[in-house]
Amino acid sequence: MDEEIEEFLKQHETCFDRFTFDKIFRFLLANDFSHEDAKDTILFNCSLSALVLQERIHNNYYEKIEVDEEMSRDLISFKKEIELKILEEKINKLL
């Protein structure tokens, strides 16, 4: 493994959310790792939360992650849901 990849993994050795997992995973894919090799590299080098393990590893969602996507589809939906809740709260405070 080259120094750039090792340094990146050191900077992201704790991974407690799906956004970070996907960032690490895409970085590895962009550096010519296969999906399986990227998954194994993350498992070997990073501490993962139970949520990340379940949502990305055990449910095999990592297989759907593509290097050219800016954000995974499930996270786009999650982000929109949070934005709507925040907007509703702000509107309710104004009323």
C-alpha atoms as one frame of an Amber mdcrd trajectory, in Angstrom:
protein
   0.000   0.000   0.000   1.463   3.378  -0.910   2.140   6.175   1.573  -0.773
   8.369   0.433  -3.261   5.582   1.122  -1.666   4.734   4.468  -1.771   8.388
   5.538  -5.413   8.743   4.457  -6.362   5.645   6.461  -4.511   6.954   9.532
  -6.486  10.194   9.298  -9.734   8.204   9.130  -8.993   5.353  11.518 -12.259
   5.930  13.367 -15.368   5.669  11.243 -18.609   6.118  13.128 -20.924   7.323
  10.353 -21.916   6.229   6.870 -20.728   9.471   5.270 -17.162   8.847   6.457
 -17.274   5.180   5.468 -18.385   6.100   1.967 -15.637   8.741   1.706 -12.967
   6.199   2.679 -14.478   3.559   0.414 -14.595   5.871  -2.616 -11.014   6.948
  -1.984  -9.915   3.318  -2.078 -11.972   2.605  -5.207 -10.365   5.631  -6.873
  -6.993   4.075  -6.030  -7.803   0.889  -7.942  -9.075  -1.220  -5.046 -11.880
  -3.663  -5.814 -15.025  -3.453  -3.677 -13.939  -6.504  -1.672 -10.377  -5.230
  -1.188 -11.670  -1.799  -0.126 -14.033  -3.423   2.400 -11.271  -5.636   3.792
  -8.821  -2.729   3.989 -11.323  -0.653   5.956 -12.108  -3.554   8.293  -8.389
  -4.072   8.923  -7.443  -0.389   9.381 -10.482   1.389  10.823 -12.646   1.240
  13.932 -16.265   1.102  12.795 -19.466   1.830  14.674 -22.198  -0.797  14.926
 -24.341   1.325  12.575 -21.643   1.409   9.898 -20.971  -2.314  10.257 -24.635
  -3.145   9.887 -25.612  -0.620   7.198 -22.524  -0.903   5.018 -20.839  -4.249
   5.677 -23.444  -6.777   6.896 -26.141  -5.495   4.532 -23.579  -5.522   1.674
 -24.367  -1.895   0.786 -20.651  -1.347   0.090 -21.186  -3.318  -3.126 -23.464
  -0.510  -4.410 -21.002   2.326  -3.761 -19.540   3.755  -6.958 -16.427   5.888
  -7.237 -18.096   8.484  -9.477 -21.033   9.163  -7.123 -20.753  12.236  -4.957
 -23.032  10.712  -2.322 -24.811   7.369  -1.957 -28.526   7.329  -2.718 -29.516
   6.303   0.791 -27.525   9.193   2.265 -29.079  11.680  -0.155 -32.508  10.612
   1.127 -31.301  10.786   4.739 -29.857  14.267   4.212 -33.101  15.515   2.609
 -35.108  14.098   5.512 -32.949  15.947   8.038 -33.118  19.184   6.029 -36.929
  18.965   5.948 -37.106  18.410   9.711 -34.868  21.414  10.345 -36.919  23.549
   7.979 -40.180  22.470   9.641 -38.760  23.323  13.083 -37.697  26.777  11.904
 -41.092  27.430  10.322 -42.882  26.277  13.468 -40.780  28.646  15.592 -41.748
  31.549  13.329 -45.477  30.786  13.581
